[in-house]
Amino acid sequence: MVKGRIVSALCACAMSSSIWAADIQITVLGSGGEPLENAVVFLKSDALIKQAKPQTGVTMAQQDRAFIPGLQVVTKGSAISFPNQDDVRHHVYSFSPAKTFELKLYIGKPKDPVVFDQEGIVELGCNIHDTMLAWVLVTNTSVYGKTDANGLVTFSGQPSDTYDVDVWHRSFPYGAPFETAQVALGKTDVTQTIRLDSGSSF
């Protein structure tokens, strides 16, 4: 079953130069029809999910009272370290259903990393510094990309298959799931426009 809210999608096909693989071009629009830059788009199929492995050496640091990077994408089962590189203590936490945890007041590097073992969107904060905010997107595929200023992202050379497409943008309300769509890829390139529904905050 496809999770999340269903989005409206328009498909058009063009000939590909390869008979074995083709490109998927996806444009993400807001509910008002405007292109969305820096939307994260995930491409998922049974084959891609089987290939995905937990990542190693992933960090989400705190520096200058900010999370670095502010957005981290990991495959399910990956562990993230949270080194504090500031000279003040931080208290990192998340109440998100995909991962609830606390790293209470500390300086330096916590002894154990945090394992993100459930797919979903994890919003991070600091209990001491309210302006600190970051996200961890936990997925079961390693194939993803960010949209450009035109709301476009391209996945090149994908084999023929039916793909689920998950979309996230930082403007989503707290607790909102990934937006979802589906695309069938044969031996021709596919161009798909995903317009997020009115349930998202844009």
Disulfide bonds with the S-S distance in Angstrom:
none
